[in-house]
Amino acid sequence: MSEAQVIMFGLIFLRMIAFVVSSVVFGSGNISVPIKILLAVVFSMVVMPAIHISGAEAARLTEDLVLLSAREVAVGLSLGFLTRLFFFAVGMTGELISVSIGLGQAQIFNPMLGQNSNTVEQFYNTIATLIFFAVNGHHMLVTGIAQSYELIPLAQLKFNVGPMAEMAGFVQDMMVMAIKMCAPIIGAILITNIAMGVLGRAVPQINVLVTSMPVTLMLGFVLMFICIPLLVMEMNGILDLTQTKMLLVMKALAF
């Protein structure tokens, strides 16, 4: 291998390892660091034969190696961050619902995020994981990072704020979808709490504090299962939006 080929492989690897570490599936805490490095090396070896650079671009690889390396890491981290927003939106939905039904303090360890999360959030994350693999979301990740080398060439040294605006808009969209997924349940729980408050004022003999907790808990569980079809539909919409936003961010990085 020539010097230019070695540098090119190193740049490809930097983008790959940044994406693998920050993405939602490959960056999971359940996958050890050596396996992540091996995945990045394998992906780099697969992608490298499809990348062709001219003599002038090869010379630029050596001249601007530090800046190009920083750019490749930034591209990989940006694309990996976008893939995580899907599960962040689902987790936000579970968090809001759990607080509304009184399970905000019921915490268990979430291996995908590497931190504690409440039981409702874990339940929603499990459904999201099943949907993610059922619709070949992991294939979407590999295809997206491979396609990034077509839209964002290695020897192109450009920095702009366009991707930041796209990512900020995507975060906003994720928050809106998270609220849409939990709004029916939270709204029903709010109406129930208001009704229990009115009942407590009308019939002081009833201990509303003791009575309302099992009522809201049972109602929350029933509504969660009733709303599963809506949840699945919204999650599919989020995955489609994620794929679209990844393409828009890559195009913004390229110009």
N, C-alpha and C positions, 0 to 999 in steps of 0.2 A: 504494500500500500504506500502511496506517495504521501508527502506531508499534508497536502491539501485534503486528501481522502481521510487521513487520521483526524484532522481538525473538523472536517465535515461530520464524521461519525461522532466526535465529541459533542458538537453542537446539537446533533439529533438526539443524543443521549440526554443532554441537559434538559431539553424540552420534554422528553419522555419521562424522565425521573421526576421532574417537577409535576407533571400531570398525574403520574401514578401515585405519588405521595399525597396529593391534594384532592384526588377524585374520590367519589363516594364509595366505590366498590373496592378498587385496588388499594386505596389508602386506608382501609379499615384496620383497626388495631389488632384484629385477629390474624392479619397477614404479617409475618416477620419481615424485618428490614432486608435480610438477604434475598428473600423471595421477591420483594419489591424491586430490588436492584436487578435481579435476574429477569423479571418481566420487562423492565426498561431496556435491558440489553437485547433481549429477544425481539421486542417491538422495533428497536432501532435497526437491528440487522435485517428485519423484514422490510422496513421502509426505505433503507438506504439505497438499494438498487434502483428504485423508482425516482430518485432525486438526481437531476442533472444540472450542473452549473458550468458556466463558461469560464474561459481563462481569466477574464477580468474579475469575475466574481470569486474565483479561487484565490486570486491575489488579495482581494478585499477581506477574505476570511482571515488571512494572516495579519493584515494591517489593523483591523478593527476587532480583534479577537475578544478583548475584554468587554467591549460594548455589545457585541453580538451574543456573547455568553449571557450577559445580564438580560438581554432582550429575550433569549430563548427560555430562560427561567421564568421571566415575567409572563410570557405567552402560555407556558405550561401551567403555571399557577392560576392564571385567569380562567383558562378552560376547565381546570379541575374544580375551581371554586363554583363555577356555574353548575356543575353536576351535583354539587352538594346542596344547592338551594332547594332542590326537589324535596329532599328529606327534611330540610329545615322548615319548609312550609307545612309538611305533614306533622312534624314535631310541634310546631306552634299551634296547630289545630288541636292536637291532643292535650297540650298544656292548658289551653284556654278552657277546654271542656272539663278537664280534671279539676281545675280550680272552681268552676261553676257548680259542679256536683259534689264538692267537698272532699276530693281525693288528691288535693295538691301536695300533701305531705307524704303520700304513699310512694316512696322512691325505690327503684331497683336499678341495677347496673345495666347500661346499654352498651353492648360490645361494639356496635357499629360507630357510635360517637365517642366511645372511650370515657364516658362519664355517666353519672346517675341521671335517671329520668323517671317520671312517674309512670304508673301502670297503664293509664289510658294512652299516654304518648308512646309507650312501648308497644301497645296493641296496634295502634295506628301505623307505627313504623314497621311492624311485622307484615301488615296488609300491604303497605307500600313496597316492601322488599319483594313480596310474592308477585305483585303486579309488575314491578321493575324487571324481574327476570322472565315473567310470562310474556311480556311484549318485547323481549330481547333488548332490554335497555343496556346490558353489558356490550352487546354488539354495537349499539349506537355510540358508546364511549370509544371503542377501538376505531370505528369508522370515522368519528369526528376528529380524533387526534391525527389519524392518517391523512384525512382531507386537509388538515391545517397546513401541511407542507406544500400543498398546491396553492392555497390562498395566501399563505404567509411564507414566502421563500426564505431560505436560510441567510443569504447574503444581503438581504434588504434591511437597511439600518434606518428605520423611521420610528419616531415616537410621537404619538398624538393623544389627545384626550377623548377622542371619539368612543373608544371602548369603555371608558369610565362612565360615560353617559348611558351607553347601552346596558351596562351592568347595573347601574343605579335604577334604571327603568325596570330591569328584570326583577330586582329585589322588591320594588314597589308592586309589581304584578304578583309576586309570590305572596306578599302580605295580604293583598286583596283576595287571592284565591284561598288562603288559609282562613280568613274571616268568613268567606262564603261557605266553606265546608263546615265551620262550626256554628254559624249563625242560627240555623234552625233549632239546634239543641240548646244553645245558650238562650235564645229567645223563649223557648218553652219553659226552661228552668226559671227564667226571670218572671214570667207570668205566674208560674207555680209559687214562687216566693212571695209575690205580691198577694196572691190569693190566700196564702197561709198567714200573711200579716193581717189581712182584713179579717180572716177567720179568728185570729187571736184576739183582735179587738172586739169582735162581735160576741165571742164565747171565751171570756177570760179563764174559765176553768180548764181549758185545753192548754197543755204545755207545748207551745208552738216550737220552741227550740228543740225539744226532744222528738216531736212528731215530724217536723219538716225534714230532718236529716235522712231518715230512711225513705221518705217519700221522694225527695229529690234524687237520691241515689238510685232507687229503682226506676224512676222515670228516665233518668239519664242513661241507664243501661238499655232500657227498652228503645229509646230514641236512637241510641248509637247503632243498634242492630237494624232498626228500620231504615236508617240513613246510609247503610253500607252501599247500596246501589248508587246513591248520589256521590258518595265518597269515591267509589271506583271510577265513576265518570269524570269527576274533577281531577283525580290523579292522572288519568289518561290525558286529560287536557294539559296538565302541568308538564308531563313528559314531552308532549308535542311542542309545547312552548319552549321547553329547555332546548330541544333540538334546533328550533328556529333561532333562538337567541344565540346559541353557540355559533351558528353560521353567520349571524349578523355581527357578532363580536369579532370573528375571524376576518370578515370583510372590512370592519373598521380598523383592525390592526394592520391590514394590508395596505391601507391608503392613508 
